[in-house]
Amino acid sequence: MFDWTSFVHSLPLLGQALLVTLKASLAGNLFGFLIAIPVTALRLSSRPLARTLGASYIFVFRGVPLLVQLLVIYYLLPTTGLPNLSPMTAAVLALSLCSGAYIAEILRGGFLAIPPGQIEAARLLGIGAATTLVRIELPQAVRLTLPSLVNELVLLIKASALISVVGLADLSRVAQNLAASDYLFFQHYLVLALAYCLINLPLTFSGRLLERHLARSQYRAAE
Amino acid sequence: MNFDPSILTTHAGEIGDAFLVTVKTWLLGSALGLIVGLALALLIRSLGRWARLPLLALSELIRGTPFLVICFILYYGGPSIGIDLNAIFAGIVCIGFYSSVYFAEIFRSGFNAVPRGQLEAAECLGLGRWQLLVRIELPQMLVIILPALTNLLTVLCKETAILSIITVPELTAVLGGIGTRTFSFAETLVALCLAYLLLVELTARVGNWLERRVGGYLN
């Protein structure tokens, strides 16, 4: 039923592919976070135009499937005269733009939970708007939304299975190739699923622990 | 780059069929997931603490696996264990199988949100288990979980794009194919984005409308 020789042979290949998957999704998450900060700031701005801009970004990048975003970036951008992107650049760009929209929605909740008195106090102390955002609001917003951010990382690692369509040898693509070479489709895809679970389940559980920890510390703070 | 939308009207029939396939796999798959998810949630609830462990573990494993990999297992791995489906039917089964564990999770939290006192009161009044479920728990739970259900439906709508990889002739596959054949990537991909934005926005609006309609019944 389970072909162990094939499995052992596939391990080094899967190991390399795992690195590609991790590299793309971690880079996507990092840049997505960096994109999310200005998008959240726009979304929560007092100026209507800025708010519309932020909301439109979130609407478009959350509303279009990641697969379609990948196709647009990899196939459409070069026809507009922009330089050809390498598969890895295109993949990281798509993952960042997409996760940026999701992370912005998460951070928004965190920003809204910060007492406005703190921001007024920062203004009175002569701290600039940008410094207030980065040094006072952001750290607290991240702390409050950490469980959701971990959850988003898990979603992004799962979504990164799609980067194989732009020709990257990530976990999914390598498993496809392995299955095509010895026709053990069921076995290779099952191993593939377990490989994703091996990364995702510890993250999911630590996210849940964080959530419980956070709920408890807030409960204590409220007492 | 020139933008010529007439490429869409000349292929209107093909695109219309693809749109229907997208909607069909999305809605039928979601309906399947909803039913299996409710059954799963009820089954897990009725089992003892240890007996439910295998089901919980399986549900964690499915939720840790990308949708694309679920499709690979069911569509390409299926034949080697005796499951052979045509592409569209496989697409519906993939969406249903994948979403069932997410629906079950939503139902679980919904059941937990119904106040315990009500269940005890219903038992005191002599309501049977079935009556309790259908007349007390389900109606309230459905109102509570409505936002989560709408959210999952929009997620699933976008997941149908992935079915193009397992050769389901839905929007992404067909518009992508037209783009490659005629080199009109811009027109087809823009149309593709707009189609998904439309479906997602429509779902969100219907969800909001329903929430406003039924929200008043709580409290």
Interface residues (C-beta under 8 A of the other chain):
Chain A: F59 V60 R62 G63 V64 P65 L66 L67 V68 L71 V72 Y75 L76 T79 T80 G81 V154 K158 A159 S160 A161 L162 V165 S172 A175 Q176 A179 Y183 L184 F185 F186 Q187 Y189 L190 L192 A193 L194 Y196 C197 N200 L201 T204
Chain B: M1 E60 L61 R63 G64 T65 P66 F67 L68 V69 I70 F72 I73 Y76 G77 G78 P79 S80 I81 T154 K158 E159 T160 A161 I162 S164 I165 T172 G176 G179 F185 A186 L189 L192 C193 Y196 L197 V200 E201
